[in-house]
Structures are given as structure tokens and as C-alpha cells.
Amino acid sequence: MTKKIIFVLSIACLLFSLNACKSKGGNVSPQIMGTYSGVTPCADCDGLEVTIILKENNTYEITWYYLGKDGIFYGREGSFKWNSTDSIITLEDMDVDTVPTMYKVGENYLLQLDLSGNVITGEHADDYILNKAQE
């Protein structure tokens, strides 16, 4: 009887753990929530300081600070969605033709993708990583 209870509890814990990491179609995984930031290349400034805050219920806040441009600062908030493999998020409510909206989700980082959703390659590829702040 005791072995049976332990077995049932073990299965219940496993299912709970797997469900807690699930993100598609529901809330963002607790492991993903947080603040990500980095300085990405900028065509007409010294760098673009990007901060993205991923929150519960698949919502985000993003800010861009243009370095060397006398404090030019933009911000936006909205919702984001996961792709079918739960590896890429797309920030909604933004102009997809001019602003990067897709990010590959890694362990403690977001990798900004190009406007077509492809990984940026080349000499400056690492400059598109936004690291998660330690909380």
C-alpha cells in the first residue's frame, strides 16, 4: 500500500513539474519571466540599449535607449506569443517591418532575430544577446 501511494505521488509530482514549464497557449513559464537587457548595434547611434521585461499572462514591456543621441528613448508594451515549438517569442503590437519582434528563448537570455525571424550571423552575432538580470 505504501509503495502504491509513493508511486502515485511521484507521478503526480512529475506531471505537475512538466506542466509548470509549459508555456504555449498559457502563461509564460516562471523560468522565463524576468528582465533581459543588452546593447545591440545601431546604424545611426553608438548602440541601442534594449530592455525587455517578460511578465505573467504573456505580456511584455520593452524600452529602447539610443546611446549617443541625447537621451532618445522609446517604450512599448503588449502581449507576446510563442511559436509552435515554444522556442521563439514574437512581441505583438509592434511594426514588424521596422522593429525586431522575434526572440529565440535560451536559458537566461533572449537572442534577437532579424526581421524575417532568422538568427543573425556574422562578426557581431553575439551583440544581439539580451541577458537575464539575476533576481
C-alpha positions in Angstrom: 0.0 0.0 0.0 2.8 2.5 0.9 4.7 1.8 -2.3 1.5 2.4 -4.3 1.0 5.8 -2.6 4.6 6.8 -3.2 4.3 5.8 -6.8 1.1 7.8 -7.3 2.6 10.8 -5.6 5.7 10.6 -7.7 3.6 10.5 -10.9 1.6 13.5 -9.7 4.7 15.5 -8.9 6.2 14.7 -12.3 3.1 15.8 -14.1 2.9 19.0 -12.0 6.6 19.7 -12.8 6.1 19.2 -16.6 3.0 21.4 -16.6 4.8 24.2 -14.7 7.3 24.6 -17.6 4.6 24.6 -20.3 4.2 27.9 -22.0 2.4 27.5 -25.3 -1.2 28.8 -25.1 -0.9 29.7 -21.4 1.0 31.8 -19.1 4.7 32.3 -19.5 6.9 29.8 -17.7 8.2 31.1 -14.3 11.7 30.4 -15.5 11.3 32.8 -18.4 9.7 35.7 -16.6 12.1 38.5 -15.8 14.2 41.4 -17.2 16.5 40.9 -20.2 18.9 43.6 -21.4 21.8 44.3 -23.6 23.2 46.8 -26.1 22.6 45.9 -29.7 24.2 47.5 -32.8 22.6 50.7 -34.1 23.0 52.1 -37.6 22.8 55.7 -36.6 23.9 55.8 -32.9 26.5 54.4 -30.6 24.3 51.4 -29.6 20.8 50.6 -28.8 20.2 49.7 -25.1 17.3 47.3 -25.2 15.4 46.1 -22.1 12.6 43.6 -22.3 10.5 42.6 -19.3 8.6 39.4 -19.8 5.6 39.1 -17.4 2.8 36.7 -16.5 0.0 36.2 -18.9 2.4 36.5 -21.9 2.8 40.3 -21.6 5.9 42.4 -22.1 7.4 45.8 -21.7 10.2 46.9 -24.0 12.4 50.0 -23.9 15.0 51.3 -26.4 17.5 53.9 -25.4 19.6 55.3 -28.2 23.2 55.8 -26.9 24.8 59.0 -28.1 21.6 60.5 -29.2 20.9 62.9 -26.3 18.6 60.6 -24.4 16.3 59.4 -27.2 14.1 56.8 -25.5 11.1 54.7 -26.7 8.9 52.2 -24.9 6.1 49.9 -25.7 4.1 47.2 -24.0 1.8 44.5 -25.2 1.5 40.7 -25.4 3.7 38.1 -26.9 3.1 34.7 -28.4 5.1 31.5 -28.7 5.9 29.8 -31.9 4.8 26.2 -32.4 7.9 24.7 -30.8 7.9 27.1 -27.8 11.4 28.3 -28.6 10.7 31.7 -30.1 8.6 34.5 -28.9 7.1 37.3 -31.0 6.3 40.6 -29.5 2.9 41.7 -30.8 1.6 45.2 -31.2 4.7 46.5 -33.0 5.6 47.4 -36.6 7.2 44.1 -37.8 8.6 45.9 -40.9 10.9 48.2 -38.9 11.4 46.8 -35.4 12.8 43.3 -34.5 9.9 41.5 -32.8 11.2 37.9 -32.6 13.5 36.5 -30.0 14.8 33.0 -29.5 14.5 32.0 -25.9 17.5 30.4 -24.2 18.5 29.7 -20.7 18.8 33.1 -19.1 18.9 35.0 -22.4 16.9 36.2 -25.4 18.5 36.2 -28.8 17.2 38.9 -31.1 16.3 37.6 -34.5 16.3 39.6 -37.8 13.1 41.0 -39.3 12.5 37.7 -41.1 12.9 35.6 -37.9 16.3 34.3 -38.7 19.3 34.1 -36.4 21.7 37.0 -37.1 25.1 35.6 -38.1 28.5 37.2 -38.7 31.1 39.1 -36.7 28.6 40.8 -34.5 26.2 37.9 -33.9 26.8 37.9 -30.1 25.9 41.6 -29.9 22.2 40.6 -30.3 22.0 38.7 -27.0 19.9 40.1 -24.2 20.9 38.6 -20.8 18.5 38.0 -18.0 19.1 40.0 -14.8 19.8 38.0 -11.7 16.9 38.5 -9.3 
